[in-house]
Structure formats: C-alpha cells, structure tokens
Amino acid sequence: MADKPQARRSFPYRRILLKVSGEGFARPGETGLDVERVQRLADQLRELTAEGKQAATVIGGGNIVRGAQFEGLGIARATADYMGMLATIINGLALSDALEARGMHTRVMSAVDVHKVCEPFIRRRAIRHLEKGRVVILVGGLGSPYFTTDTAAAQRAVELDCDVLLKATTVDGVYDRDPRRDPGARFLPELTFDQVLEQRLRVMDQTAFTLCRENHLPLVVFNLDSDHGILKAARGERNGTLIHN
Ligand code: UDP
C-alpha cells in the first residue's frame, strides 16, 4: 500500500468543500425543488463568503433522480446514473441563480459536458475562480456512472486542495445507531477515521470515506438546518461530528 500523504490541511479552514445532497433542495420527505430551501442555502453560503472563506460546493441530485431506484425497472443502471448526474445540474443552476440574486459571483462547473448551461470542470480554472472569491458549484458528480456525489465531493476536495469537507445532512451528525429508527442512539461529536471503521458507523460510501482518510482530509457531518450551520462548521466551532485521522 502507498505511504499515506502528510497532513497538509490548514486550520482555520480557508478553502471549504461543501457537499449538499439533493435532500437539501427539497422539502423534508418530498422530491423536486423547493425554492425556499434553495434560498436558505444561498443565505448560508453568503455568510460563509462574507468571512473571506473560499467555497466550492458539490451538489447531489437525489431529490430528482437517484440511479439505483431504477434498477430492475427497465432503465439500465448506467442510463439512470446519467439521469442522476443531470439532476445535479438542475439543482446547481437553481443555487447559482439564488446566489447571484444576492450579489455573489458564481460559476457552475460540470463533469458532464453541457456547454450551453455551464462550464466544464477544469481543475486550474476552478482554483482560479475560488481565488477570485467566486462560489464554485460543482455538478455532474464525477461524470461517470456507479459513483455518488459523496465520492465526487471527496475527490474534488482533495483535487482542489480544500482544507475540509463539510457534509450537510438532515441529521445532527454521526450516531452510534440510526437516530431515525432508534431514539436511544448516542450522538458522537468527534471520531477518528479508524474509529468509524472499527465501530462500523455509516458516514458516507466507502469510496468517499477512503479518499478522505487516505488524504488526511477532515470531514464534518452536520445538519444543514442548524442555525448558521455551514458557517459554524467552517469556523471549526462545535457543530455536528468532526472526523479526522
Ligand atoms: N451519479 C453518478 N455518478 C456520479 C455522481 C452521481 O452516476 O459521479 C448519479 C447516481 O445515479 C446518483 C445520482 O447521480 O444516485 C444523484 O447523486 P447522489 O445520489 O449522490 O445524490 P444525493 O444522495 O447527494 O442527493
């Protein structure tokens, strides 16, 4: 196995990768786009950039299409996955307009070529946008089927040299059991990647998790609906669960 790279992340976090899943774009338990939620997300991102943080965000698409849901229904998995990637573009465009309406500058960059609606993802160009204070909205996942946007988030965070990956969810962080099913579940505020493995906790898919662990990328799992949740997580204040090497 290759040697682990040296820790190279800086604190306070300067460049943030925020992963927002499709759930963050829809009303709880519903599908489709909820404009109010998009606007609340935009407000939170404005707070973040107002502090001088550089923000890239990887957008999910599960509120519109999740590839696996079509398995066995007559649509090939790869086709359904491309549909899922297109769904992330719809969410990303909505977020971009909400941010621009607040006077912020954004660039939507896609891993799937859709020249008429957004730029292709090019690493050096994305970094330049971040340095200029633009919010970089990364859509289309990794551009390949059989991956998730969590994996895209971990991969882009490493590639763009982000200091932390903030994973916004609909629960407060990581628990020892599923809090939605088990009211006795215990909240875990801080973990190492090894503890997550030892305790078989579900944080994100294995590929995404391994990318974070192997590249010493700290991960914060937090509730998108918590007050100033993104800002607090980005400041390194106690919010959600911090996972590190
Ligand atoms: N997807 C894919 N490759 C990627 C990223 C996403 O094929 O690199 C597809 C996959 O079908 C996935 C869907 O896009 O189910 C939406 O992404 P995801 O489920 O990760 O969204 P989230 O759960 O974050 O809303």
Residues whose N, C-alpha, C, O or C-beta is under 5 A from the ligand:
A	BS01	UDP	V20 S21 G22 E23 G60 G61 G62 N63 V65 R66 G67 A68 A80 D81 Y82 G84 M85 G140 G141 L142 G143 S144 P145 Y146 F147 T148 T149 D150 A152
